[in-house]
Amino acid sequence: MVDRSYQCKDVLILAYQSFGVLFGDLSISPLYVFKSTFSGNLSNYQSEDVIFGALSLIFWTLTLLSLFKHVIILLNADDNGEGGIFALYSLLCRHAKFSLLPNHQTADEELSTYHNPCYSYRNPQSLTVKRFAERHKKAKTALLLLVLFGTCLLICVGFLTPAISIRSAIEGVKVRSSELHYGVVLIIACILLVGLFVLQHRGTYRVAFMFAPIVILWSLSIAAIGVYNILKWNPRVYKALSPYYIYTFFRDTRYDGWISIGGVLLCVTGAEAMFADLGQYTAASIRLSFFCIIYPCLVLQYMGQAAFLSKNFAAVSTSFYASIPDSLFWPVLVMATLAAIVASQSVISATFSIVKQCYAIGCFPRVKVVHKSKWFRGQIYIPEINWVLLVLCLAVTVGFREINHLGNAYGLTYMSAMFVTTWLTALIINFVWGQSLVLALLFALFFGSIEIIFLSSSFIRISKGGWVPLVLSVIFMLIMFVWHYGSRKKYLYDFHNKVPMKQILTLGPSLGIVRVPGIGLIFTALVSGVPATFTRFLTNLPTFYQVAVFVCEKTVLVPYVPQKERYLIGRIGPKSFRMYRCIVRNGYKDVQKNEDDFENDLIMSIAEFIQLEAEGSGTLEGSVDGRMAVVRTSEKFGKRLEISELERNGEASSSMPPTILNSSKSHILQYLQSTYEMESPGSTLRRRVRFKLQPDMNYRDPNVKDELLELVEAKQSGVAYVLGHSHIKAKMNAPCLKRFMIHVAYLFLRKNCRAPAVVLNIPQTCLIEVGMNYYL
């Protein structure tokens, strides 16, 4: 009983918090739905039946697409609690071989978040269809392009939502100040938009507690206004909830009615956010919020507006603000503006997350992802995307003089994204849930046909604003495809030119070079073998560090990888080579830590691997190079080495005196490093630690102690990061299209994106770049 009460309390808390993130966009739709619906020739049909027919369309669209599709069905298609288009794609790739990620390993399938026992059932029909799709690479490419197109549409939503939301809220001023010039309203909207985007880098942790009360108060207010209008103007409006009025609507309006439903679909804009941001909440909390507050409040508001318009059709262009009682006008205007800002903030944050996920699977140029420890989990900031969204948002706000044109673009974008989600969900029903192909097709045909009807109406309005998101989506999609194509070709070149292990073993422990104190981290995309970057470095400079670690950072198609399962450690060659491999596995929503924690975690993981290997642990698995281990699952992890924090003056802050290890760096190098750190503000904030061996640790093999001591000494001497600095060229006999993609498109993106060292947060004093020519 106690556990049940705590569970109910948690659901209620999450339900309360979800208002500020999930429902802002959906709750402000009444500002512009009726206005957009009656913006065309439908304004000539000034009858009660037409108003009731429009209300019936709005009610059933909201019920079928928001309530049944998203809240009841789609929230069940989560990926370890995460939602969104990438969650659907991840589920499909894990249950069928649809992934195009090149460095997949069998060990990845042993992650605790990889398999869901609820999806263990398999249907023979789904297996047949799955095998057919797995054998055809074009089917995998088509699925990826579909996912990327859906994400591009959602990126467009990232700048369309703030534009239409804030502008619709501010335009309410013109209802009371009709002489107010259009340019003044536009300037106020632009100022709010600029302020919204400029403050993104500060995060929302200080003001996020206000988001939920604002949306709740706004929802209850519009519901109360709706009830007021129903009782005052037309209590018979409840009859419009009957689908019969949809029939009368199209019977009376015909072609004009069909064109107008492009405005009706705006009532479900924001429904996709309930599924996309599922990871921060639970399906139960979202359903509770939607059923108890959002859905009834929206229905009452739309009914109230319809009741008002049935007696005051001349006010259709300002139906929401015109229906507000005089004494409540200014408070509601302020709340509308605040609700629009909350909705815009949520969509912008979701756009950052979408871009980060695209980047994680190699489908977006390198960007700087900022996450601060005091921010909420999953909250990130991407400077480049923020300023692009601001420019596009101001462009559409100023460029579209008619807000109806902005509504056309917004509705077409959202409905297209929902159509993509519908077909991905149909694949989930068949491949992941193991249901029959017939059931999956019924789902796709039922909801897809509704969405196609809305899309057919929206496509008629392409010339009136709808072309903007389509053109930008195509541009974004081309950027993603070119980057994915170039990155994949580059990986395949590395894979085919890696150095065979036999060649490394013949060189002996010294590798035929001079080994100097320190640790060298060689970053590569390969999960096996030795990259050509390493041999090229030795060819030009025949010396390397005494400990060499080949680091591969890869993305696994799960939202998050548990920290204890993140590092996969192995050995390259015999023990005397002192060469290790570290595979760092990240989920597509994982946020990278700073380089200090990475270095320390890496040292601890290698030390644990050395001990497990000596103890003959059964957790080590075979690989091409040697045996691999997920070392953090060991109960003794973190107990092999002692860590003491260092103050800025270099003294250990631990109460225990650490073992003094002299640095092998010359006095000149130490002086240069200290000078650089004094001049670089970020360097002085780096966390510094000192490792030492546990004094009471018993070692079965004395060589293990020597290897651990050598590892600690190497860390004390310093860590260097070795990255490949690639020069990409197309082969001489390559087709013209391929040469254009490599020489023009891909190289342009590489020159105008973040450098790998910046993305990895590598200090310049620790960076070594090795030039490599790639002929793709």
N, C-alpha and C positions, 0 to 999 in steps of 0.2 A: 504493500500500500504506500509506503514511504517512497519507494522508487517510482511508483506511478505518479505521485504528486510532484516529485522533482521533474519527471519527464513532462508533465503538463505545464509546469512552470517554465521550463526551457522553451517549449513550443510557443507559449504566450509571449515570452521575451523576444524570441526570433520573429514572431509575427508582428510585434510592435516595431522592431527595427527594420523590417522589410519594407515598410511604407516609404521610408526615406530614400530607398535605392531602387525598388522594383516598379513602383506604381506612379511615380511622378509624371512620366510621359503619358501613360494611359489616362490619368485623372484630369489632364488639361485638355483632352480632346474636345470636350464640349465648347471650347472657345471658338472652334473653326469648322466643326462638322456640318452644321446646317448651313452656314455661310457658303462653304465650298459646294455643297450639294445643290443649292439653288442659285449658283453663280451663272449658269448658262441660260438656255432657252426654257429650262424648267421654271424660271421665275414668272413665265407667262401663265402658268397653271395655278391660279390663286383660289384653290378650293380646299375644303376641309379633308376630303378624301385623299387628295394628293399629299397633304401634310401628314395625315395618318399613315399613308403608304410609305412615305420616307421614314417615319418613326418605326414602322414595322420592319423595314429593311435594316435600320440601325440596330434594333433590338435583336433580331435573329442573327445578324452578322456578329454582334458582340457575344451572343450566346454560343453560336456554333464554333467560331474561330477562337475566341478567347477562353470561354468556359470549357467546352467539350474538348477541343483539340489540344490547347496548351495546358490548362489546369488539370484536366482529368487524365488525358492520355500522355502528353509529351513529357510531363514531369516524371513519369516512370522510366523514361529513356535516359537516365543519368549515367555518367561515367564516374564511379566512385564518389557520387554526390555532386559532380560538376555537370553543368549543362552547356548548351550552345552548339553551334555547327561543328566546331572542332571536337567536341565530346562525341557527337554522332559519328564523325569520321574516325576517331580513335577506336570506338567500339567496333566499327566495321573492320578496321585493319587488324585488330587483335583476334577477331573471330573468323577472319578470312584473310588470305594473303593478298590484300589490296595495297599494302604500304609500298611506297617507292623510296623509303629511307634506305640508304645503301649499306649501313653498317649494323644491321640487325644481328643479334646473337641469341643462341638458344638459352643462355643464362638470363636474358631479359625476361623470358617467359616465367621465370621462377620468382619474380617480384611479387610481393604480397598484394599489390594493387593491380596486377596484370589480369588475373582471372576473377570473375564474379561467380560464386557458386549458384546464384539464382539463374544464370544463363547457361547452365550445363546441358539443358535439354536440346536435342537436335532432331530436326525433321528430315526424313529422307529426301523430300522434294527440295528443301532448302540446300541440302548438301549437293544435289545435282546442279542446281543453278550456281552455287558457290564455286564448284570445280570449273564450270564453264567460264566464269568471270576471271578466276585465278589464272587460267591458261592464256588469257589474252591481255597483253600489255596495254593495248589501246583502251580496254575497259577500265583498267586502273588509272590511266591518264585521264580518261573522261571523267571518272569519279573525282579525281583531284581537281580538275578544272571546274567541275560543278561546285565543289567546296570553296575553291578560291573565288569564284564568281559570287557566291553567297557572302563571303567575308568582305569582298569589295563593296557590295551593296550596303553592308552594315557600317563600313567605314564612311560611306556617303551619308548614312543616317547620323553619323557623328557630327557633321556640320549642318545638316538640314534641321535637326531637332532644335538646337539652340536658336537658329534663325527664325523658324516659324513660331516657336513657343514664346520667346521673349517679344517678338514683334506683335504677335496676336494679343499678348497681355497689355502691351503699351498702347496699342491702338484703341483700347477702351477709353482713353482720355478724350478722344475725338467725339464720343457720345455726349459728353457734357460741355466740351469746348469745340463746337463745330467750326468756329473760325480759326482754330489752330491749324497752322500750315503743315502739310504732309512732311516737309523736310525736318521740322522740329521733332516729330515722332520718330523719324528715321535716325536722327542724331542721338536721341535718348537711347534707342535700341542698340545702336552701334557702341555707345559708351559702355552700356551694360555688358555687351558681348566682349569688348576688349578687356574690361576688368575681370570678367569671368575666366578668360584664357590666360591673362597675365598672372593671375593668382594660382594657377594650377600647380606650379612648382612647390608651393607651400603645403600642399596636401589639404585634406578636409578633416583631419582628426580633431581640430579645435572646434569646428562648427557642425560636425556631423550629427551631434546629439540634437540639433534643431531640425534636421531634415524630416524625421518621422512626425513630430508634432505639426509641422507646417502642412504636410500632405494630408494628415488625418483631419486637421481643422479645415483645410480646403475641401476635402471630400464631403465632410458633414455639412459644410456651408452650402455647397452647390446642391446637395440633396434637400436641404431645408428650403432653398430658393425654388427648387423644382416642385416640392409639395405646395408651396405658396402659390405658384403659378397654376398648378392643377386645380386647386380649390377656387382660385379667383377667376380663371378664364374659361376652363373647359373640363369639368370633372369626368366627362365621357371619354377622355383621351385613353383610358385603359383599354378600350375596345381595339385600339390600334395594335395591341400586342398579338392579335390574331393574324396568322399568315394570310388570311383572306385579303387583307388590305394590300399585300404585296401584289396579288393578282390584279386588284382594281387599279393599283398604281401603274403597272405596265399596260393595262388595258386602256387607260386614259391618256397616258403620256407617250407610249410606244418608243420611238427612237430617241426622243428627248429624255425620257426616263432612263433608258439604257446608258446614255452618255453621262447622266448625272450621278450614277452610282460610283463613279470614280471619287466623288466626295464622301460617299457613305463609308468607304473603306477606311477613312481616316479615324473612325471610331475604334479601330483595333490597333492603331499605331501605338506601340509600347507593349503589346502583348508578348512579343518575342523576348523582351527583357526578363520576363518571369522565368523563362527557361534558360536564357543566356547567363544570368547571374544566380543560378540555383546554388552554386557552390558555397555562397556565403550564408545560406539558410538551409531549410529543409523543405521537402515537398509538403509536409503537413502544415508547417507555419505559413507557407505561401497560400495554400488552399484556404486556410482559416482566414487570412487577411482578405483574400479575394471574395470569398463567399459572404463574409459577415459585413464588410465595409465597402470595398471598391465596387463590386458588381451592383448591389442594390442602390448605392449612391449614384452611380452613373445612369442606371435605368431611370431613377426618379428625376434626375436632371434633364435627360433627353425627353422624358414625358412632359416635364414642365415647359421646356422650350417649345415643344410641339403644341401644347395647349395655348401658350402665348401667341405663337405664330398663326394658329387657326383663327384668331381674332385680330391680329395685328400683322398681317403679311407684309406690309410696307416696310417693316423694321427687320426684314430677313437678313440684310447685310450686317446688322449689329444685334442679332437676336439674343445673344447671351447677355451682353451688358444692358441692352434695352429692357430685358425682362427682370432686372434686379430692382428691388424697391429703392426709392430715392435715398432713404436713410442709411442703406447698407452699401451704396455704390462705391464710395471711396475705400472703405475697409476691404471690400471684395476685390477691388482693383489692386490694392497692395498685396493681398494674399495670392492673387493670380500671378503677379510678378514674381513673388517669392517661390511659388510652386513651379513656375516656368524655369527659374534659376536652378532649383533642386533637380528638376527633370533633365535639364541640360547638363548639369554636373555629372549625373549618373551615366548619361550616354557618352560623355567625353571619356570618363574613366573606363567604360566598357570598350571604347574604341582603342584606347591604349592597350588593354588586355588582348584584344583581337590581333593587333599588329604584333605584339610580343609573341603570340602563339604562331603566327605566320613565320616570324623570324626563327622561332625555335625549330621548326621542321624544314628550314632551309628555303623558304619561299618568300623572303623579304630581305632587302639589303640590311647590312649591319646598322643598328641604331643603338643609342645609349639608353639603357633601361635604368631608371633611378628608383630605388626603394630605400626608404629610411626606416630605421628600427622602430621609431615611434608611430609609424603609419600602421594602418590596419593590414591584416594579412591579405595579400593579393593586390593591394593598391600600389600602382606604379605610375611613373611619369616619364614620358618620352619627349624630350624637347623638340626634336625635328617634327614629329607628328603634331604636336601642340600648335606650332606656328603655321603649319600647312592647313590645319583645321581652321585656325583663326582667319587666315587669308580667304579661304573658300567660303567661310561663314559670312564674312563681311561682303564678299563679292555677290553672293546670292541675296543677301539682305538688301543691298543697295541696287543690285541689277534687276530684281523682280519688283517693279513698282506695284503690281497687283499681287496681293497676298494669295489670291486664288491660284496663280501660277506656281507659287512656292508650294501650295498644298498639292498641286498636281505632281510635282517632282517628288514630294515627300511620300505621298500615297503610293505612287508607282514603285518607289524604292522599297518601301516596307512590304508591299504585297509580293514583289518579286522575291525578296528574301524569305518570306513565309512559304512561297511555292517551292523554293529549294529545300527548305526544312521538311516540307511534306514528303517529298520523294526520298530524302535521306531517312526519314522515320519509317517509311514503307520498307526500305532495305533493312532497317533495324528489326522490324517485326518479323521479317522472313529469316534473316541470317543470324541475328543475335538472340531474339526471343524464341526462335525455332517454330514460329507459327506457319500456317500454310501459306502458299503463294497467293491463293485466292483471297485470304483475309488481308494480306498486304496490299493487293491490288484494289480491293474494296476501299481500304483506307485512303489510298492515293487517289482513286477516282472520285470518291465522295468529296473529300476536302479539296482536292486538286481542281475539280470541276467548278466549285464555288470560287476558288481563287482565280481560275482562268476567266470566269465571267467578269470579275472585277478588273483583271488585267486587260481584258479586251476593251473595256471602257476607258481605262487609263491610257492605253496606247493611242486612242483617238486624240488624246490631249498632249501627245508628245511635242507637238509644235508650240504648245503653250506651257513650256517649262519642264515637261517630262524628259526632254532630251538631255538635260544637264547631268542627272545622275547616271544615265546610261553611258554617256560619253566618258565621264570620269571613272565609272566602274571598269570600262574597257581599258582605259589607260592604266589604272591600278593593276588590273589583271595581267596586262602585258608586262608590267614591271615585275610582278611576282613570277610569271612564267619564265621570263628571260633570266632572272636571278637563279631560279631553281634549275633551269637548263644548264647554265654556266657552272653552277656549283656542283651539279651531278657529274658533268663532264670532267671537271677538275678532280673530283674524287676518283673517278675511274682511271684517270691518268696516274694518280698516286698509287692506286691499287695495282695497276699493271707494271709499275716501275719500282715497286718496293724491293728491297734487298733480300735475297734468300738467306735463311738462317744459317745454312751451311757455310756461306761466305763469311759471316760474322764469326762463327765458331773456329774457323781456320786461323783467325788473327790472334787467338790466345787472349789471356786475361787483360793484357795491356791494350788490346785492339791495335797494336802496332803504332801507338801514339804515346805521347806524354800525358799522364793523368795528374791533374792538379787538384788541390783541396777545393771542396765545394760540391754543390748539387746542381746539376743541369737538368732543367725540365724541358723536354723536347715536345712541343705541341704538334699533334697530328690528328687527322681524321680517321686513320687506320686503327682497327682493333686487333690486328695481327701483323707480324712482320716488322721490318725496320724501314722507315720512310727514306726516300732518296735524299731528303733534306739533310739528314744526319751524315750520310756518307759524303755529300757535297761539302759540308762543313769541315769534315776531317781531311778532305782532299786539299782544301785551301788553307786550313790551319790545323796541322796535325797534332792537336792537343785537345783534351776535354777534361771535364770534372771527374773526380774519383767516383762519384755516384751519379749514374745517368738514369733518369726516369722518363719514359715515354708516356705522355699524358694525352688521352683521347677524351674530349668532352663531347658527349653524344646525347641526343634526345630520344627517349623512349616514349611511345605513344600511350602514356598514362598521364593524368593531370599532375600528380605529384609522386616523387620517389621518396620513400621514408629515408631519413638521414642515415639510419644504421644500415641501409641497403644500397647507399649511393655509390660507395667506392668498391670497385672490383680490382683486386691487387694480384699481380703475378710476377714471375721472374723470367727474364730473357737470358738464356744461356746458363752456364754453370754459376755457382755461387761466387766464385772468384772474380767474375766479370763485374759484379756490383751494378747490374743493369736490371731495372724493374719496369713493369708496365702498370699504369694506373688508368682504369677506365672510369670516368666520372659520369654517372647516368643521371640525367635530369628529366623531369616531366615537362610537358609543354606549357605548364603554368608555374613551374618553379622559377624563383627569382634568385639569381646568382649572388652569393655572398662576396665579401671583399677578399682581396688576395691574401691578407694576413691569416684569416681563418682557414683558407684553402691550404696554405703552406703547412700550418700546424696540423690540420686534419690529415694531410698527406703523410707527414712524418710519422704520426701516430699509427696510421693504417699500415705503412710499410713495416714498422717495428712489430706490430701485431702479426703481420704475415710471416715475418722471419721466425717468430716464436711458434706459430701454428705449424709452420713447415717442419721445424725441428721436432715438435711433439708428435708429428705424424698424424695430424688431425684429419678426420674423414670429411671435413667440410671443403677441402681443396678439390677443385675440379680440373680435369684435363683441358688443355687448349693447344693451339699450334706451337706457341712458344714455351709453354710450361704449364704449371698448375695455377689456377686462379682461385681466389677466395674472396667472399664477402665478409671481410674481417670484423666489421662492427657488430655482427651477430654473436660474436664470442662474448662469453660472460666476463672474461678477463680484459676486455678492451679498455684502454685508458689506464691500466695498472702496470704496464710494462715500463713506461717512462714517467718521470716526474717533470712537471712543468712549473716554472716559477716566472711570475710576471716581472718585467723589467721596467724601471722608471726611465725617464728621458735622459737621465745622466748615465744610464747604462747599468746601475746597480739593481740587483734583484730585490723585489718587494716581498718575496716570500720570507717567512720567519726562519726557514731552514737555509743554511748557507749552501749554495749550489756548487757543483764541481766547476772549477775554473778551467776553461778551455781557451787557450790562446788562439786568436784569429791568425790565419795564415796571410792575411792581406798586409801589404807593405804599408809603412807609415804614410807614404804619399797617397795611396789609394784610400786609406782610412780618412785622411784629411779632405780629399776631394769629396768623398761620400758625405761626411759631416757638413761640409760647406753646402752641398746641394740640398741636403735635408733642411738646413737652416733657411735656405732661400725658397724652398717649396713648402707652402703652408700645409698641403695635404700630407706630406711625408712625416711631419712631426706628430700627426695624429695616428700614425700606424701603431697597431698593437704589437709589442715586442715581448717575446717569451724566450726562456732558456730551457733546454732539455737536459736531463741527466738520467743515468740509469738508476733503477731502484736498488738501494744498497742491500736489501734482504732477499733479492731474487736469486733463486737457485737455477743454474743452467746445466742441463744434461750434457750439452755439447759446448766445450769452451769456445769453439769457433763462432757460436751464436753471440756470445758476449762481445767478441772482437768485432763482429759485423755490426752489432747495435752501437758499439762505441764509435766505430767508423762513421756510421750514419749520423750520430749526434755531433761528432766533430765536423762533418761535412756541412751540416746545417749551421753550425756556429761560424764556419768560414764564409757562408753566404750562399744565396740561391740565385741562379740565373735562369731566365726564360728564353728559350730558343724558339723563334717563330720563323716560318717560311715567308719570304717576301717574293710573291709570285709575279711573273710577267707572262700574261696570257696572250697567246697567238693562235690563230687558226692554221691548220695545215694548208700547204700550198695547193693541194688538189681538192680542198673542201668546196662544196657548192657555194654559190653566191649568197644564198639566204643564210647559210651557217656562218659564212665570213662576216656578213653584216651583223648578225646577232652577237658574235664574239668580239669583233673589232670595234663596233660602234656601240651597240646597246649595252652589252655586258660590261665593257670597259668603262663606259660612261657612268654606269651605276657604281662600279668599284671605286672610281676616282672621286665620287661625290657622296660616299657613305663613310661611316666611321671606320677607322683602322682597327685591325684585330686587337692590338695592344690596348687601345682605348676601351673597347668592349670588355676585355678581360681585366681591366683596371691594373695593368702592369706598370710599375714605376720605370721611368726611362733609364735609371741607373742600373736596372736589373735586366734590361732587354738586349737580346742579340738577334738580329735579323739575318737570315740566310737567303740570298737571291736564288731564284729558281725560274727557269724558262719552261713554260707549259705549252705544248703544241697539241691543241684539241681538235 
